Amino acid sequence: MNAFNRLIMLIVALLLILVPVLLLLAAFGVIPAGLLARYTGYDAAIQAISGLSSSVFTTAVRTIIAVVGALVALIALLLLLRELTFGRRMSRSTVMDDTPGRETVITSGAVKTLVDGAAREAGAQSPSTSLSSEKGAYNVSSRIKVPESGNFTEVATRTRENVRRVLDEQGVPVRDVEVTVQGTAS
């Protein structure tokens, strides 16, 4: 998604959070209508909402309105958090072959399993893999531990080469493989 679309989605999500919350606060009398009207400029609408809140709505209707408003705000918050992705982006699956009748898709969980297996095969212990994707190819980051008698550099190099080889053999698009040694395995 390009930057303009993300900006529009952020604005919509913020408005979907802000408007129901302000309306609920005005409807329940938490924020005086005059104060809200002074900052928003929507005098007539806010006066109508504050006028309705006093006598027209029963407790059951107010509760239903509060629940609906809270659900709209929650959905908007989820939308906002989806747009504000923290860390690296990761695709959940990658198309490996899009030939009609032979479509093949691999999930990120399967790629993690392949990487962990390749790291163990190269002599690493306790591998932990994280993936990110960029333009359809994975960036692989693997954290490993080395046996006490092992050479850190040798095991890390062997692990990186084995991970790349295994993923290439399986046809998984790989952009970069990074191996970090976290110490020795006890």
Residue pairs with C-beta under 8 A, 6 or more apart in sequence:
1 9
6 83
9 79
9 83
10 80
10 83
10 84
12 76
12 79
13 76
13 77
13 79
13 80
13 83
14 76
14 80
15 76
16 72
16 73
16 75
16 76
16 79
17 73
17 76
17 77
17 80
20 69
20 70
20 72
20 73
20 76
21 69
21 73
22 31
22 36
22 40
23 49
23 69
24 65
24 66
24 69
24 70
25 31
25 36
26 33
26 36
26 46
26 49
26 50
26 53
27 49
27 50
27 52
27 53
27 57
27 62
27 65
28 53
28 62
28 66
29 50
29 53
29 54
32 50
33 46
33 47
33 49
33 50
36 46
37 43
37 46
37 47
40 46
53 62
57 65
87 132
88 130
88 132
88 139
89 132
89 133
89 134
90 108
90 131
90 132
90 133
91 108
91 133
91 136
92 107
92 108
93 105
93 106
93 107
93 108
94 105
94 106
94 108
94 111
94 133
94 136
94 138
94 172
94 173
95 103
95 104
95 105
95 136
96 104
96 105
96 106
96 171
96 172
96 173
97 103
97 104
97 171
104 171
106 170
106 172
108 131
108 138
111 131
111 138
111 140
111 167
111 172
112 129
112 131
114 166
114 167
114 170
114 172
115 127
115 129
115 131
115 140
115 142
115 163
115 166
115 167
116 127
116 128
116 129
116 142
117 166
118 159
118 162
118 163
118 165
118 166
118 167
119 127
119 129
119 142
119 144
119 159
119 162
119 163
119 179
120 127
121 162
121 166
122 155
122 158
122 159
122 161
122 162
122 163
123 146
123 147
123 150
123 155
123 158
123 159
124 142
124 144
124 145
124 146
124 155
124 159
124 179
125 144
125 145
125 146
125 147
125 185
126 144
126 145
126 185
127 142
127 143
127 144
127 159
128 142
128 143
128 144
129 140
129 141
129 142
129 143
130 141
131 138
131 139
131 140
131 141
132 138
132 139
132 141
133 139
134 175
135 175
136 173
137 173
137 174
137 175
138 167
138 172
138 173
138 174
138 175
139 175
139 176
139 178
140 163
140 167
140 174
140 176
140 177
140 178
141 178
141 180
142 159
142 163
142 177
142 178
142 179
142 180
143 179
143 180
143 181
143 182
144 155
144 156
144 159
144 179
144 180
144 181
144 182
145 181
145 182
145 183
145 184
145 185
146 152
146 155
146 156
146 181
146 183
146 184
146 185
147 155
147 184
147 185
148 184
148 185
148 186
150 184
152 181
155 181
156 179
156 180
156 181
157 179
159 179
160 177
160 178
160 179
163 177
163 179
164 174
164 177
167 174
167 177
168 174
